[in-house]
Amino acid sequence: MTIDQPTGTTLTRVPWPAVVVFTLLACALAWLVCLPLWLGDGLAEPISGLLLPAMMLTPALAALIVAFAMRVPKRGERLRSLGLWPMRPVRRVVWLMVLGWLAPPVLVALSILLAAGLGFVQLDFAFSGFAAELKKALPAGTPLPPVGVVVAAQVAMIPLGALFNSILALGEELGWRGWLLPALRPLGTWPSLLLSGAIWGFWHSPVVLLGYNFGRTDVTGVLFMMGGCIAWGILLGWLRVRSGSVWPAVLAHGALNAAGGLIVLVAVAQPDLALAGPLGVAAWIVIAAVILILLLAGQFRVQPELAPTPRVAGTPDAP
């Protein structure tokens, strides 16, 4: 059995017209949602707190438009093709959902330790840097609890935060791992994982170019984002292809977002997030090690079917 073909798949070709339309729609809708930020004060716009979550819904909207307008996937196969239902085999899907929920914060923590070891960030487990930032954010004279209590509360809230973040993460995952990854599967496991991750990263351009994630407002920020999304996209894609369901990837995406601020708690000063952040170089190294372990364990070899053969746009539905 080869590593590039899932067991029992009926996928034979990539529906390239639908893939192109989906990609253009997702990116165009993201830019449209972020247009008020570009016309105003960027991320400092008060409405940014509403627009950034709204942007996360655009891949799902693009997937639904393509599914219904171009009939890829065709009627009667959409829930299964998007990985929404049924969740079978149930035991495997549930265990991978638990793994997706709990593993990303651990990987983020390991990437912070590696970043410190590589000299990308200086850690302070007395949390004085975080305490200083917290004091700046509150009105003068506001009494503060011990900073250690605040940090412990923040860390303890990550699993719950992952569940809440998963609600919005579904908007992205329905597009990237729900629709796009199965559509690209005829290319093989690795080309589909890499290409879908690169598109996911590029889609972030409207906010990355405003300084979001890395504080870089040029093409380097987009390239770092693409690198981070390719790395995490392989893991989220593995959850998708191993389970046949989109839900483990949804939980993992929510958990990643919930754990993204961990480095702020323990850094002496604001680090270069392109190196030390959850999407930065240190995280790439940690994820590469995890991917190698999964490869050696044969975890990419046996995969359930993700989707039926895509119907070419313009041909009628089967009766």
ABEGO torsion letter per residue (X at the ends): XBAABBBGBABABBBAAAAAAAAAAAAAAAAAAAAAAAABAEAABAAAAAAAAAAAAAAAAAAAAAAAAAGOBBBGAAAAAAGAOBBOBAAAAAAAAAAAAAAAAAAAAAAAAAAAAAGABBBBAAGAAAAAAAAAABBBGBBBBBAAAAAAAAAAAAAAAAAAAAAAAAAAAAAAAAAAAAAAAAAEAAAAAAAAAAAAAAAAAAAAAAGBGAGBABAAAAAAAAAAAAAAAAAAAAAAAAAGBAAAAAAAAAAAAAAAAAAAAABABBBBAAAABAABAAAAAAAAAAAAAAAAAGAAABBBBABBBBBBBGBBBBX
